[in-house]
Amino acid sequence: MPRITADDYAKLPEAREELIDGEIVPTPTPDPTHQALVGDLLSALRDRLVETWSHRVLPGPCDVRLDDFNVLAPDVLVLPEGTRATPPPWKIPLPILVMEVIDPVTEARDRDIKLPLYRAGGVREEWIVDADRKTIEVHDFVAGSKTVFGTGDIATSAAVPGFSLDLARLFEI
């Protein structure tokens, strides 16, 4: 199958898909636990970014164009301060923070493919939220660090100053 560009991808009918290295990759419909975690993450970010959250914090799927052959759809994303998605045709500015809630079906893709693409694409930070292990991995691409937080820890963000999340509360679901 020939590679397609991000411009070609944008013209396709909407579906739960991503463009990875020029190939369309289907994304499974998330389960209720996944969606509950996404809602809790959005709520926590909204509480921190209360004055501008509706324009800066978005639930997925939202197409994030990293380059001509990679368009990813994180579960949650935070746009840089002073930016917002454009009116139709939608264009999302490069997020400063993306969050992926993993499940067994998407875990390898999220860790082995999407993580390096976000890093190379210029995203500042990625959180990988794992409900089964009750952990959050914070990948600070600017500092080149990875920190794993577990139940009882407070995960913090360098990309969103002042944002922290109590994992015990998050994983009460």
N, C-alpha and C positions, 0 to 999 in steps of 0.2 A: 504494500500500500504506500503511495507517495506521501511525503510529509506535507502538511498544510501549514499555513501561516496563521498567526493570531488574527489577522484581518479576515481571512477565510473563515476561521472558527467563529468569529463574532457574527457572521451572516447565517449560521446554522440555526435551526429551530431550537428553542430553549429545552434543555434536559439536564439531568444531574450528571454532568460529565466534566472532565478536565482535559486540557491539552498538555501532554507531556512529551517533550522532544518531537513535536510535530505529529503525534498520534493521539486520537481521541480515546480516552480511557473512561469507561463508565464508572460511576460512583454508586454504591448501594444506598438504598433508602435507610436512614438511621433508625435505630430502635428507640423506644421511649426513654431508657436510661440515658442514652446519648443526648437526646433532645432536652431532658431535664437538666443535665450538666451544662449544656450550651446556654439554657435560660438562666441558670445560676451565675455563670461566668458573665453574661451580659448584664445581669442585675448588679453584680459586684463592681463591674467597670462603670456602669451608669452612676452608681453611688459615688464613685471617686471623681468622675468627670461630669458632675451634675449640671453644670452650666452649658456645656456644649456637647453632651453625650449623643444626642439624637443625630448629630451630623458627623460625629467622629467614630462612634462604636457601631459596627454593623454585624448582624448575624449572617452566616453563610446560608446558602451558597451565594457568594458575590465573586465574579470573575476578577482575579488579580493578575494582570498581564505583567509577567516578569521580563519577557523578551519576545522575539518574533515566533518562537516555537513552544513557549510554556505559559499556559494560562491556568492558574490553580484556584481552587475554591476552598479557602480555610473555613473552619466552623465559626470562628469569631475573628474580627479584625478591628484594629484601631488605626485611624488615619492620623497623620501629623496635625499638630495644632494649627489652626487657621485654614484647614482644608476641608473639603467635603466632596462627595460624589457629584459629578456633573449631571445636569438634566439629560434626558434621552437625546441621542444614544448614550447610554450610561458609560462613564469612564471613572474607574476607581483610582485615586492617587495611590502610590506605593505605600502600603501600611508600614507603620513603625513597629507594630506588634501583631502577630498572628497566633491563633490558638487552634490546635487540632485535638479533638477528643477521639482517641483511637479505639478501635475494636479489633477483634481477631482478623476480620476480613481486610481491613485497611492498614493494619499496623506496619507491615513491611514497606508498603508504599509511603506511608507517612514518615517513617524513620529513614529509610534508605534512599528514597527518591526525592520526596518533597522537601525534607530538611535541607539537603545540600542546594536545592534549587532556590529556596527562600534566602539562604546565605549568599549565594552567588548573585541573586537578583537585587540585593540591597536592602532587604528587610532587616531591621535592627535586632529583633528578638522574636523567638518562637517559644511558645509553651506547648508541651506535649502532655495532655491530661489523660491519665490511665486509670479508669474506674476500677478495673480488676485488681490492680496493684495498689490502688489508692495513693498514687504519686503524681507529682507534676515535675517534669523536667523543664528547667528554664535554660534555654540556649541563648546566651547573650553574644550575638555575632560580632558586635563592636569590640567587646573585651576578649572574644575568643574563648569564652568559658561556658561550662555546663554545670548546673547545680540541680541535684535531685532532692526534692522535698517530699516528705512522707507525712502520714497522719500525725498530728501533734505539732507540725511545723507551720510556719507562716511563709508562704512563697512571696517573693518581692520582685518587682520589675524595675529594671534600669531604664527601659524605653518610656515607661509611663511613671514619672516620678511620683512617689507617694502611694502608688497602688500596691496593695498587699492583699493576700488571701489566706484565710485560715483553713487549712485542709480538713481539719476535723469537722468543721461546719459544712464545707463543700461536699464531703463524701457521706453525709448523714442520709442521703437519698435512699 
